[in-house]
Amino acid sequence: MTLSFLNAQAKVIVAALTIGAFAIGLDTFVIIGALDVISRDLGISTAAAGWIISIYAFCYAVFAPLNAWMFKGMSRRSIQILSIAIFTIGNLVRAIALDYVIIIAGHVIADVIQKGRSIKIATDTRPGKAADKPSWKETEKGLNKIADTLGRNRLARDIESEEIIELIRPIYERGAKSMADHVRSYMHAAFSWGMKSDNDYRQQSARRFRIPFNPATGIPTEPKVKGTRWLDEDEFVQLYRWLECRDTPVHPPYTRAVRILMLTGQRVEEIASLHIDQWDAKEKIIDWSTTKNDQPHAVPVPNLAAELISSINVNEYGWFFPSAKDPSKPVSHGTLYSFMWRQRDRGVIPYVTNRDLRRTFKTLTGKAGIPKEVRDRLQNHALQDVSSKHYDRWNYMAEKRAGMMKWDKFVRAMLAKKHVKMAA
């Protein structure tokens, strides 16, 4: 893959900006070797001349965050050019100055603007929705790998469909069909965002991607395989009992999280990241302000789940299910998937994924006599009628509570029946 994607004019501009940025960085240190000469010329001590360098640290501490905020509406290119221009003026003042105070003033002028530059250049203030999604970390990781492969500094409009295909093909050929589909989706979403950003009249950024078309549009997606696996009553009890009394050391929060999944039927990423602020112990309700389908969701939990949640001591960060490696973060849904894989491969639990547990809840709650509409509301499925699209999270609360009471009795009966059968 060639990286000769810049035209002659662009190369000149990039070279000029690069040299300018290098000069700005070099300016801070080159003066150290001239302190003795400066002190003699101005008739001051070497220590006083050293303040010319110390003022750099002061300007950096004070003006870096201020400048990043003040110039947040400007494009990175404009900030870089403005920075170099004012830096040049400041250096000219120092070059012709015959007074110590004027030299210090010139140094401040040169430093004030450019110390916030590095912060702003490394950010993008345009609005986006990625960070609001539960899976944004996984998406960011995937996009970083793609950028490293295609060339992180390449212009988006120069990426061709063939390059994306060559990126995806090896992933597909090694059998990771789902991952290949994810990579295609990441690329398609990234280019779509860039094209929409160019045409978004609501934002004032001067930056434009100028992407003529989305190169990932014509790449076919992998046919979706609809899952059909769900646990019958015996398998449900087998898994639940093992999670209560496991035969191998397991990080306790992981087993509790899976039991909550079984009892509530919620999405794995939402239960995994359950925080104390989302739990209303008095009302026995979990309340999410945003979920995967961008809708708020409040769900009453069955008494079994409420008892389990109330027995958990959240950690100092407020997580019910903290990560074993980093308690400041919740366990990732990927870790819960891995945990389930390891146990089912040992043969101690039924063959099941966390998504199968959500399907199991839908199926067994139907067997318990809960209407489909209420089950959809409980699981926060995206309904297409007008009232559902503008649905208040507290609507249908009475129906949802009644449904969860039925489900609680059904689960207790299952566990008791199987327990009696095993005792006999």
LUMFI-799230 format. One record per residue (C-alpha): chain; residue in one letter; residue number from 1; x, y, z. Coordinates in nm, 3 decimals. Layout:
! LUMFI-799230
> A_A_NUM_X_Y_Z
...
END
This chain:
! LUMFI-799230
> A_M_1_0.000_0.000_0.000
> A_T_2_0.145_0.334_-0.103
> A_L_3_0.121_0.644_0.114
> A_S_4_0.197_0.891_-0.165
> A_F_5_-0.152_1.035_-0.142
> A_L_6_-0.070_1.406_-0.109
> A_N_7_-0.052_1.633_-0.410
> A_A_8_0.242_1.872_-0.457
> A_Q_9_0.068_2.170_-0.297
> A_A_10_-0.040_1.968_0.005
> A_K_11_0.315_1.837_0.053
> A_V_12_0.451_2.193_0.061
> A_I_13_0.190_2.295_0.319
> A_V_14_0.257_1.990_0.538
> A_A_15_0.633_2.048_0.517
> A_A_16_0.594_2.415_0.615
> A_L_17_0.371_2.335_0.911
> A_T_18_0.606_2.058_1.023
> A_I_19_0.912_2.284_1.013
> A_G_20_0.718_2.555_1.197
> A_A_21_0.609_2.314_1.471
> A_F_22_0.969_2.191_1.508
> A_A_23_1.096_2.549_1.541
> A_I_24_0.840_2.625_1.812
> A_G_25_0.951_2.324_2.015
> A_L_26_1.321_2.395_1.961
> A_D_27_1.282_2.756_2.076
> A_T_28_1.230_2.652_2.436
> A_F_29_1.564_2.478_2.472
> A_V_30_1.804_2.651_2.234
> A_I_31_1.827_2.956_2.460
> A_I_32_1.987_2.758_2.744
> A_G_33_2.331_2.772_2.584
> A_A_34_2.309_3.150_2.542
> A_L_35_2.222_3.248_2.900
> A_D_36_2.577_3.371_2.979
> A_V_37_2.586_3.591_2.669
> A_I_38_2.239_3.731_2.739
> A_S_39_2.327_3.810_3.102
> A_R_40_2.643_4.000_2.995
> A_D_41_2.464_4.195_2.718
> A_L_42_2.182_4.305_2.946
> A_G_43_2.396_4.352_3.257
> A_I_44_2.195_4.106_3.467
> A_S_45_2.281_3.790_3.658
> A_T_46_2.264_3.446_3.500
> A_A_47_1.987_3.357_3.745
> A_A_48_1.779_3.653_3.622
> A_A_49_1.840_3.550_3.262
> A_G_50_1.715_3.203_3.356
> A_W_51_1.372_3.354_3.407
> A_I_52_1.344_3.372_3.029
> A_I_53_1.320_2.991_3.039
> A_S_54_1.111_2.975_3.356
> A_I_55_0.845_3.192_3.197
> A_Y_56_0.790_2.902_2.952
> A_A_57_0.672_2.671_3.230
> A_F_58_0.448_2.943_3.374
> A_C_59_0.286_3.016_3.036
> A_Y_60_0.234_2.646_2.973
> A_A_61_0.060_2.588_3.308
> A_V_62_-0.165_2.895_3.285
> A_F_63_-0.250_2.931_2.917
> A_A_64_-0.261_2.573_2.782
> A_P_65_-0.608_2.490_2.918
> A_L_66_-0.735_2.846_2.863
> A_N_67_-0.632_2.850_2.499
> A_A_68_-0.779_2.506_2.434
> A_W_69_-1.113_2.644_2.554
> A_M_70_-1.088_2.986_2.385
> A_F_71_-1.006_2.847_2.041
> A_K_72_-1.237_2.542_2.050
> A_G_73_-1.438_2.680_1.757
> A_M_74_-1.137_2.711_1.526
> A_S_75_-1.003_2.444_1.296
> A_R_76_-0.669_2.283_1.377
> A_R_77_-0.509_2.427_1.065
> A_S_78_-0.616_2.781_1.158
> A_I_79_-0.482_2.741_1.510
> A_Q_80_-0.148_2.611_1.381
> A_I_81_-0.109_2.905_1.141
> A_L_82_-0.212_3.160_1.407
> A_S_83_0.028_3.000_1.653
> A_I_84_0.323_3.026_1.414
> A_A_85_0.238_3.388_1.322
> A_I_86_0.221_3.512_1.682
> A_F_87_0.526_3.304_1.771
> A_T_88_0.716_3.482_1.493
> A_I_89_0.605_3.827_1.616
> A_G_90_0.714_3.742_1.971
> A_N_91_1.056_3.631_1.852
> A_L_92_1.102_3.947_1.645
> A_V_93_1.028_4.154_1.957
> A_R_94_1.294_3.959_2.149
> A_A_95_1.546_3.989_1.866
> A_I_96_1.541_4.372_1.860
> A_A_97_1.487_4.425_2.235
> A_L_98_1.759_4.596_2.440
> A_D_99_1.573_4.569_2.771
> A_Y_100_1.522_4.268_2.996
> A_V_101_1.152_4.343_3.052
> A_I_102_1.084_4.366_2.676
> A_I_103_1.257_4.033_2.621
> A_I_104_1.035_3.872_2.886
> A_A_105_0.729_4.035_2.726
> A_G_106_0.829_3.898_2.384
> A_H_107_0.869_3.552_2.534
> A_V_108_0.521_3.572_2.688
> A_I_109_0.370_3.682_2.354
> A_A_110_0.533_3.388_2.177
> A_D_111_0.429_3.137_2.442
> A_V_112_0.078_3.249_2.534
> A_I_113_-0.086_3.139_2.209
> A_Q_114_0.113_2.832_2.122
> A_K_115_0.101_2.650_2.454
> A_G_116_-0.266_2.565_2.410
> A_R_117_-0.205_2.454_2.053
> A_S_118_-0.102_2.097_2.130
> A_I_119_-0.416_2.033_2.332
> A_K_120_-0.652_2.166_2.067
> A_I_121_-0.468_2.001_1.779
> A_A_122_-0.519_1.662_1.946
> A_T_123_-0.895_1.699_1.988
> A_D_124_-1.208_1.723_1.778
> A_T_125_-1.493_1.921_1.930
> A_R_126_-1.759_1.836_1.680
> A_P_127_-2.059_1.653_1.828
> A_G_128_-2.104_1.282_1.786
> A_K_129_-2.301_0.998_1.945
> A_A_130_-2.032_0.730_1.972
> A_A_131_-1.938_0.800_2.333
> A_D_132_-2.302_0.761_2.439
> A_K_133_-2.315_0.403_2.318
> A_P_134_-2.239_0.117_2.562
> A_S_135_-2.011_-0.044_2.299
> A_W_136_-1.814_0.270_2.206
> A_K_137_-1.490_0.142_2.363
> A_E_138_-1.499_-0.172_2.152
> A_T_139_-1.572_0.036_1.841
> A_E_140_-1.290_0.278_1.919
> A_K_141_-1.046_-0.012_1.958
> A_G_142_-1.155_-0.155_1.622
> A_L_143_-1.122_0.180_1.444
> A_N_144_-0.774_0.232_1.588
> A_K_145_-0.659_-0.101_1.444
> A_I_146_-0.809_-0.012_1.107
> A_A_147_-0.638_0.328_1.110
> A_D_148_-0.302_0.169_1.189
> A_T_149_-0.342_-0.069_0.892
> A_L_150_-0.468_0.178_0.630
> A_G_151_-0.247_0.465_0.742
> A_R_152_-0.347_0.685_1.032
> A_N_153_-0.250_1.011_0.862
> A_R_154_-0.413_0.945_0.528
> A_L_155_-0.699_1.157_0.403
> A_A_156_-1.031_0.975_0.436
> A_R_157_-1.133_1.069_0.080
> A_D_158_-0.830_0.883_-0.059
> A_I_159_-0.934_0.546_0.085
> A_E_160_-1.063_0.313_-0.188
> A_S_161_-1.311_0.027_-0.165
> A_E_162_-1.042_-0.219_-0.275
> A_E_163_-0.830_-0.131_0.027
> A_I_164_-1.117_-0.201_0.265
> A_I_165_-1.184_-0.532_0.089
> A_E_166_-0.818_-0.632_0.125
> A_L_167_-0.840_-0.542_0.493
> A_I_168_-1.151_-0.753_0.550
> A_R_169_-1.065_-1.058_0.334
> A_P_170_-0.794_-1.209_0.562
> A_I_171_-1.026_-1.177_0.861
> A_Y_172_-1.303_-1.355_0.673
> A_E_173_-1.073_-1.627_0.541
> A_R_174_-0.951_-1.721_0.887
> A_G_175_-1.313_-1.792_0.984
> A_A_176_-1.389_-1.477_1.183
> A_K_177_-1.696_-1.388_0.977
> A_S_178_-1.859_-1.185_1.253
> A_M_179_-1.542_-0.978_1.304
> A_A_180_-1.516_-0.916_0.928
> A_D_181_-1.872_-0.787_0.932
> A_H_182_-1.789_-0.562_1.230
> A_V_183_-1.490_-0.412_1.048
> A_R_184_-1.707_-0.337_0.746
> A_S_185_-1.968_-0.177_0.975
> A_Y_186_-1.707_0.036_1.153
> A_M_187_-1.575_0.166_0.821
> A_H_188_-1.921_0.234_0.683
> A_A_189_-2.025_0.421_0.999
> A_A_190_-1.702_0.627_1.008
> A_F_191_-1.737_0.743_0.646
> A_S_192_-2.109_0.811_0.692
> A_W_193_-2.030_1.031_0.991
> A_G_194_-1.766_1.220_0.793
> A_M_195_-2.006_1.286_0.504
> A_K_196_-2.283_1.400_0.739
> A_S_197_-2.037_1.621_0.927
> A_D_198_-1.944_1.800_0.605
> A_N_199_-2.309_1.881_0.542
> A_D_200_-2.416_1.956_0.898
> A_Y_201_-2.523_2.320_0.897
> A_R_202_-2.549_2.315_1.278
> A_Q_203_-2.173_2.293_1.341
> A_Q_204_-1.926_2.570_1.264
> A_S_205_-1.601_2.380_1.229
> A_A_206_-1.398_2.491_0.927
> A_R_207_-1.266_2.139_0.878
> A_R_208_-1.407_1.945_0.585
> A_F_209_-1.339_1.582_0.489
> A_R_210_-1.472_1.626_0.132
> A_I_211_-1.557_1.256_0.100
> A_P_212_-1.729_1.204_-0.239
> A_F_213_-1.883_0.866_-0.154
> A_N_214_-1.877_0.596_0.111
> A_P_215_-1.631_0.327_-0.006
> A_A_216_-1.781_0.066_0.227
> A_T_217_-2.135_0.096_0.089
> A_G_218_-2.091_-0.156_-0.192
> A_I_219_-1.928_-0.420_0.031
> A_P_220_-2.188_-0.685_0.121
> A_T_221_-2.263_-0.768_0.481
> A_E_222_-2.256_-1.116_0.627
> A_P_223_-2.606_-1.269_0.638
> A_K_224_-2.745_-1.238_0.988
> A_V_225_-2.794_-1.567_1.168
> A_K_226_-3.089_-1.546_1.401
> A_G_227_-3.031_-1.732_1.724
> A_T_228_-3.288_-1.987_1.833
> A_R_229_-3.124_-2.136_2.141
> A_W_230_-3.299_-2.099_2.475
> A_L_231_-3.282_-2.295_2.799
> A_D_232_-3.564_-2.521_2.903
> A_E_233_-3.666_-2.534_3.268
> A_D_234_-3.422_-2.811_3.364
> A_E_235_-3.130_-2.629_3.198
> A_F_236_-3.232_-2.300_3.359
> A_V_237_-3.223_-2.459_3.705
> A_Q_238_-2.895_-2.641_3.632
> A_L_239_-2.722_-2.315_3.537
> A_Y_240_-2.875_-2.113_3.820
> A_R_241_-2.777_-2.370_4.084
> A_W_242_-2.421_-2.393_3.953
> A_L_243_-2.390_-2.014_3.968
> A_E_244_-2.501_-2.031_4.333
> A_C_245_-2.258_-2.313_4.424
> A_R_246_-1.983_-2.325_4.162
> A_D_247_-1.722_-2.600_4.167
> A_T_248_-1.430_-2.381_4.062
> A_P_249_-1.291_-2.045_4.180
> A_V_250_-1.468_-1.766_3.992
> A_H_251_-1.468_-1.390_4.057
> A_P_252_-1.799_-1.364_4.254
> A_P_253_-1.934_-1.055_4.072
> A_Y_254_-1.934_-1.252_3.746
> A_T_255_-2.170_-1.522_3.872
> A_R_256_-2.400_-1.264_4.032
> A_A_257_-2.417_-1.066_3.707
> A_V_258_-2.521_-1.375_3.510
> A_R_259_-2.793_-1.457_3.764
> A_I_260_-2.928_-1.104_3.731
> A_L_261_-2.928_-1.155_3.354
> A_M_262_-3.131_-1.472_3.394
> A_L_263_-3.381_-1.310_3.632
> A_T_264_-3.433_-0.979_3.447
> A_G_265_-3.376_-1.057_3.077
> A_Q_266_-3.185_-0.733_3.022
> A_R_267_-2.895_-0.672_2.783
> A_V_268_-2.563_-0.806_2.906
> A_E_269_-2.373_-0.477_2.864
> A_E_270_-2.635_-0.290_3.067
> A_I_271_-2.629_-0.534_3.357
> A_A_272_-2.249_-0.563_3.349
> A_S_273_-2.216_-0.184_3.394
> A_L_274_-2.488_-0.154_3.660
> A_H_275_-2.409_0.135_3.897
> A_I_276_-2.551_0.222_4.237
> A_D_277_-2.704_0.539_4.088
> A_Q_278_-2.921_0.323_3.861
> A_W_279_-3.069_0.109_4.139
> A_D_280_-3.374_0.220_4.337
> A_A_281_-3.378_-0.024_4.629
> A_K_282_-3.706_0.108_4.772
> A_E_283_-3.900_0.067_4.447
> A_K_284_-3.694_-0.235_4.331
> A_I_285_-3.635_-0.068_3.994
> A_I_286_-3.330_-0.043_3.769
> A_D_287_-3.340_0.286_3.579
> A_W_288_-3.119_0.353_3.278
> A_S_289_-3.119_0.705_3.131
> A_T_290_-2.993_0.571_2.796
> A_T_291_-2.973_0.221_2.653
> A_K_292_-2.862_0.048_2.333
> A_N_293_-3.166_0.168_2.137
> A_D_294_-3.119_0.527_2.266
> A_Q_295_-3.433_0.500_2.479
> A_P_296_-3.448_0.548_2.858
> A_H_297_-3.559_0.234_3.034
> A_A_298_-3.688_0.160_3.384
> A_V_299_-3.757_-0.202_3.473
> A_P_300_-3.894_-0.344_3.800
> A_V_301_-3.704_-0.658_3.899
> A_P_302_-3.848_-0.976_4.050
> A_N_303_-3.805_-1.021_4.424
> A_L_304_-3.535_-1.286_4.371
> A_A_305_-3.327_-1.036_4.175
> A_A_306_-3.398_-0.756_4.424
> A_E_307_-3.277_-0.975_4.710
> A_L_308_-2.961_-1.062_4.519
> A_I_309_-2.887_-0.701_4.424
> A_S_310_-2.949_-0.581_4.781
> A_S_311_-2.704_-0.842_4.914
> A_I_312_-2.422_-0.704_4.699
> A_N_313_-2.186_-0.451_4.853
> A_V_314_-2.094_-0.211_4.575
> A_N_315_-1.728_-0.116_4.560
> A_E_316_-1.587_0.230_4.629
> A_Y_317_-1.661_0.334_4.270
> A_G_318_-2.027_0.237_4.291
> A_W_319_-2.010_-0.070_4.061
> A_F_320_-2.217_-0.378_4.142
> A_F_321_-2.000_-0.595_3.916
> A_P_322_-1.647_-0.449_3.910
> A_S_323_-1.373_-0.583_3.687
> A_A_324_-1.133_-0.823_3.855
> A_K_325_-0.837_-0.643_3.695
> A_D_326_-0.947_-0.282_3.742
> A_P_327_-1.208_-0.220_4.015
> A_S_328_-1.255_0.139_3.895
> A_K_329_-1.433_-0.004_3.590
> A_P_330_-1.726_-0.244_3.557
> A_V_331_-1.675_-0.589_3.415
> A_S_332_-1.696_-0.585_3.036
> A_H_333_-1.965_-0.784_2.862
> A_G_334_-1.684_-0.956_2.669
> A_T_335_-1.541_-1.086_2.997
> A_L_336_-1.878_-1.230_3.094
> A_Y_337_-1.899_-1.401_2.755
> A_S_338_-1.552_-1.553_2.809
> A_F_339_-1.646_-1.666_3.159
> A_M_340_-1.952_-1.849_3.025
> A_W_341_-1.753_-2.007_2.740
> A_R_342_-1.495_-2.151_2.977
> A_Q_343_-1.756_-2.310_3.202
> A_R_344_-1.972_-2.457_2.927
> A_D_345_-1.662_-2.609_2.764
> A_R_346_-1.601_-2.788_3.094
> A_G_347_-1.947_-2.942_3.069
> A_V_348_-2.068_-2.816_3.409
> A_I_349_-2.335_-2.583_3.264
> A_P_350_-2.561_-2.604_2.958
> A_Y_351_-2.425_-2.479_2.628
> A_V_352_-2.547_-2.120_2.633
> A_T_353_-2.440_-1.764_2.555
> A_N_354_-2.546_-1.454_2.741
> A_R_355_-2.768_-1.359_2.447
> A_D_356_-2.937_-1.700_2.477
> A_L_357_-3.025_-1.603_2.835
> A_R_358_-3.215_-1.301_2.706
> A_R_359_-3.403_-1.528_2.465
> A_T_360_-3.466_-1.773_2.751
> A_F_361_-3.626_-1.497_2.956
> A_K_362_-3.851_-1.404_2.665
> A_T_363_-3.959_-1.766_2.618
> A_L_364_-4.009_-1.872_2.980
> A_T_365_-4.187_-1.551_3.079
> A_G_366_-4.430_-1.630_2.796
> A_K_367_-4.479_-1.975_2.948
> A_A_368_-4.541_-1.803_3.282
> A_G_369_-4.836_-1.622_3.124
> A_I_370_-4.691_-1.275_3.063
> A_P_371_-4.830_-1.109_2.744
> A_K_372_-4.587_-1.045_2.460
> A_E_373_-4.633_-0.665_2.473
> A_V_374_-4.536_-0.658_2.839
> A_R_375_-4.237_-0.886_2.771
> A_D_376_-4.123_-0.647_2.496
> A_R_377_-4.154_-0.355_2.737
> A_L_378_-3.962_-0.540_3.006
> A_Q_379_-3.674_-0.609_2.767
> A_N_380_-3.682_-0.260_2.612
> A_H_381_-3.731_-0.388_2.259
> A_A_382_-3.763_-0.112_2.001
> A_L_383_-4.132_-0.099_1.917
> A_Q_384_-4.235_0.087_1.604
> A_D_385_-4.572_0.232_1.696
> A_V_386_-4.588_0.608_1.760
> A_S_387_-4.659_0.576_2.132
> A_S_388_-4.357_0.349_2.174
> A_K_389_-4.121_0.582_1.989
> A_H_390_-4.215_0.860_2.230
> A_Y_391_-4.243_0.623_2.520
> A_D_392_-4.202_0.743_2.878
> A_R_393_-3.985_0.502_3.075
> A_W_394_-4.249_0.499_3.352
> A_N_395_-4.535_0.399_3.122
> A_Y_396_-4.667_0.046_3.169
> A_M_397_-4.500_0.029_3.510
> A_A_398_-4.802_-0.137_3.672
> A_E_399_-4.816_-0.398_3.395
> A_K_400_-4.441_-0.456_3.416
> A_R_401_-4.458_-0.500_3.795
> A_A_402_-4.741_-0.750_3.760
> A_G_403_-4.543_-0.938_3.495
> A_M_404_-4.233_-0.957_3.712
> A_M_405_-4.439_-1.083_4.007
> A_K_406_-4.568_-1.367_3.787
> A_W_407_-4.214_-1.440_3.669
> A_D_408_-4.082_-1.442_4.028
> A_K_409_-4.340_-1.704_4.129
> A_F_410_-4.262_-1.910_3.819
> A_V_411_-3.885_-1.911_3.888
> A_R_412_-3.931_-1.995_4.257
> A_A_413_-4.160_-2.284_4.160
> A_M_414_-3.902_-2.411_3.909
> A_L_415_-3.618_-2.399_4.160
> A_A_416_-3.828_-2.560_4.435
> A_K_417_-3.962_-2.838_4.209
> A_K_418_-3.620_-2.933_4.079
> A_H_419_-3.478_-2.915_4.430
> A_V_420_-3.742_-3.156_4.563
> A_K_421_-3.687_-3.390_4.267
> A_M_422_-3.310_-3.395_4.332
> A_A_423_-3.364_-3.460_4.704
> A_A_424_-3.595_-3.752_4.625
END
